[in-house]
């Protein structure tokens, strides 16, 4: 560093900010990437089946895929409506 | 069987073509018959960097379409007789490339070359995905800069899911990091991501660091792969990269700031 630079460089180093931002972003993008691409379709079709029996909201269902060393876990979460709001399901 | 190497990055302007030219020349200088292919259909530039732009008659797409033979399209380098260049088409669009067509050309080249270097275009469209599809090794060229690092990570995702090796369930593509346009001085000031920072994020095997260097522009101005400028820092860094790729143990250079004299230390920028 030159003598002139020494007096000039009072700004906060930005490389550490860059690294932190990248670490968060890359971790997020990797978790998205590892999801199988059939998940949205699976979610849609499951919702259609469930709606034959129970009147649930569009966003009352969540499908997630998690992976650890030994296995993959497909987690299906459905929030059923309260008894009071529950309508009689339409049966074809 | 040839070893197929893709030079990729996602982001443009990080040094893929410079790297492809240097790597191919380096491998050929080591005595290996090497072909380097420009996959940037519509925007070819490898010919210019290699200094053979006036010798292009037929191109990659002509060969795929059966309008020319490989031997007609391959340009033999005037400096090294082990090196051949297959230029991209300048007039067609990237849709001219097909999985089968590219596969056939690579298969034919494999018969009499040891290494095939595929210079990928930027982006994640057809040219880029086909450049990596048949690869055995991938060199991910990255600048120490946020958008380049992010795009490199995206390419790693594509390499591990959309390549032939991934589809067949074969041993995955070997991935290497090549950090280019590196400024040790700015790293020391905390203005630039360091080699360690980039490795922490991408977790890749480091093939080498190419310093930001005037020699790169000088070399491309003249159509000489920068590796031939063996006096320059970038040229030497690329020579190290080639030796490391071939399995030699070579200590990394150009990562630390060079010692400066008193004059430079006081007044140097």
Boltz contact constraints between the chains, C-beta under 6 A:
constraints:
  - contact:
      token1: [A, 2]
      token2: [B, 267]
      max_distance: 6.0
  - contact:
      token1: [A, 2]
      token2: [B, 268]
      max_distance: 6.0
  - contact:
      token1: [A, 3]
      token2: [B, 266]
      max_distance: 6.0
  - contact:
      token1: [A, 13]
      token2: [B, 190]
      max_distance: 6.0
  - contact:
      token1: [A, 15]
      token2: [B, 190]
      max_distance: 6.0
  - contact:
      token1: [A, 15]
      token2: [B, 192]
      max_distance: 6.0
  - contact:
      token1: [A, 15]
      token2: [B, 193]
      max_distance: 6.0
  - contact:
      token1: [A, 18]
      token2: [B, 146]
      max_distance: 6.0
  - contact:
      token1: [A, 18]
      token2: [B, 193]
      max_distance: 6.0
  - contact:
      token1: [A, 19]
      token2: [B, 197]
      max_distance: 6.0
  - contact:
      token1: [A, 22]
      token2: [B, 146]
      max_distance: 6.0
  - contact:
      token1: [A, 22]
      token2: [B, 149]
      max_distance: 6.0
  - contact:
      token1: [A, 22]
      token2: [B, 201]
      max_distance: 6.0
  - contact:
      token1: [A, 23]
      token2: [B, 201]
      max_distance: 6.0
  - contact:
      token1: [A, 26]
      token2: [B, 153]
      max_distance: 6.0
  - contact:
      token1: [A, 26]
      token2: [B, 201]
      max_distance: 6.0
  - contact:
      token1: [A, 33]
      token2: [B, 157]
      max_distance: 6.0
